[in-house]
């Protein structure tokens, strides 16, 4: 997924994907899991962000690829960037919808939900658009 090139001092939102962060989240609002960050430098291949309020330096700086905004790391990435909190909420909603559709139309087991034929035809018509 190609993203726009960020500008220096642009505000972005960081989602911590590590297991420790998931264990600490108590809020049901998905936007509460985001941390505001600021772009501190933009290079030819990479850009870096730091948490807003921390002094700009190497201590709290995270490096990202310019092309797809993925975290540059030798291990598993623990940060994901979003332009706005609404982008993150949209991603969560999209995943929830896909999970529900996967449950309804799963082929691996007996489907406990019975969908009337008329509704199945309507779903097929929507999918084929």
C-alpha positions in Angstrom: 0.0 0.0 0.0 1.6 3.3 -1.1 1.2 6.2 1.2 1.8 9.9 0.7 5.3 11.1 1.6 5.1 12.8 5.0 6.4 16.2 5.7 8.6 17.3 8.5 6.6 18.2 11.7 3.5 16.5 10.3 1.3 14.9 13.0 0.6 11.2 12.7 -0.8 8.6 15.0 1.1 5.5 16.2 -0.5 2.2 17.1 1.7 -0.1 19.3 1.2 -3.6 18.1 3.2 -5.3 20.7 1.7 -7.9 23.1 2.4 -5.8 26.2 0.5 -2.9 24.7 -2.5 -5.1 24.0 -2.5 -6.3 27.6 -2.5 -2.8 28.9 -5.4 -1.5 26.8 -8.5 -1.2 28.9 -10.6 1.2 26.8 -13.2 -0.1 24.3 -12.7 3.0 22.1 -10.2 2.0 19.4 -8.9 5.6 19.1 -7.6 5.5 22.7 -4.9 3.0 21.6 -3.3 5.7 19.4 -0.3 7.8 20.4 0.2 11.2 18.6 3.7 11.3 17.0 5.5 13.9 15.0 7.6 13.4 11.9 11.1 14.6 12.8 13.0 13.9 9.6 12.3 12.8 6.0 15.1 11.3 3.9 15.4 9.6 0.6 14.3 6.1 1.8 13.2 6.5 5.4 11.5 8.9 7.8 11.6 9.1 11.5 8.9 9.9 14.1 9.0 10.7 17.8 6.3 10.8 20.4 4.9 14.4 20.7 6.2 16.0 23.9 9.5 14.1 24.1 12.7 15.9 23.1 13.8 15.1 19.6 16.6 12.6 19.7 17.4 9.0 19.2 15.8 7.8 22.5 12.2 7.9 21.4 12.6 7.9 17.7 11.2 5.2 15.4 12.3 4.7 11.8 9.9 3.9 9.0 10.1 3.1 5.2 9.0 6.0 3.1 7.2 3.8 0.5 4.7 2.0 2.7 5.2 3.5 6.2 6.3 0.1 7.7 8.6 0.2 10.7 12.3 -0.5 9.9 13.4 -3.2 12.3 15.4 -6.4 12.3 12.7 -8.2 14.3 8.9 -8.0 14.4 7.5 -4.5 13.8 5.8 -3.1 16.9 4.5 0.2 15.5 1.9 1.0 12.8 1.3 4.6 11.6 -2.0 6.2 10.6 -2.8 9.7 9.2 -5.8 10.2 11.5 -7.7 8.3 14.3 -10.5 7.8 11.8 -8.2 5.7 9.5 -7.5 3.4 12.4 -11.2 3.2 13.3 -11.9 2.3 9.7 -9.3 -0.5 9.7 -10.8 -1.9 12.9 -14.3 -1.8 11.4 -13.1 -3.4 8.2 -11.5 -6.3 10.1 -14.7 -6.8 12.2 -16.8 -7.0 9.0 -14.4 -9.5 7.4 -14.4 -11.6 10.6 -18.3 -11.6 10.6 -18.4 -12.6 6.9 -15.8 -15.3 7.4 -17.9 -16.8 10.2 -21.1 -16.7 8.2 -19.7 -18.2 5.1 -17.1 -20.6 6.6 -16.9 -23.8 4.7 -14.9 -25.7 7.3 -17.7 -26.6 9.5 -21.5 -26.6 9.8 -22.8 -23.1 9.4 -25.2 -22.5 12.3 -26.7 -19.4 10.7 -29.3 -20.1 8.1 -29.5 -17.3 5.5 -32.6 -17.2 3.3 -32.1 -17.7 -0.4 -33.3 -14.2 -1.3 -30.7 -12.7 1.0 -28.0 -14.9 -0.5 -29.0 -13.7 -3.9 -28.8 -10.1 -2.8 -25.3 -10.7 -1.2 -24.2 -12.2 -4.5 -25.5 -9.3 -6.5 -23.6 -6.8 -4.2 -20.4 -8.8 -4.4 -20.5 -9.0 -8.1 -20.7 -5.2 -8.6 
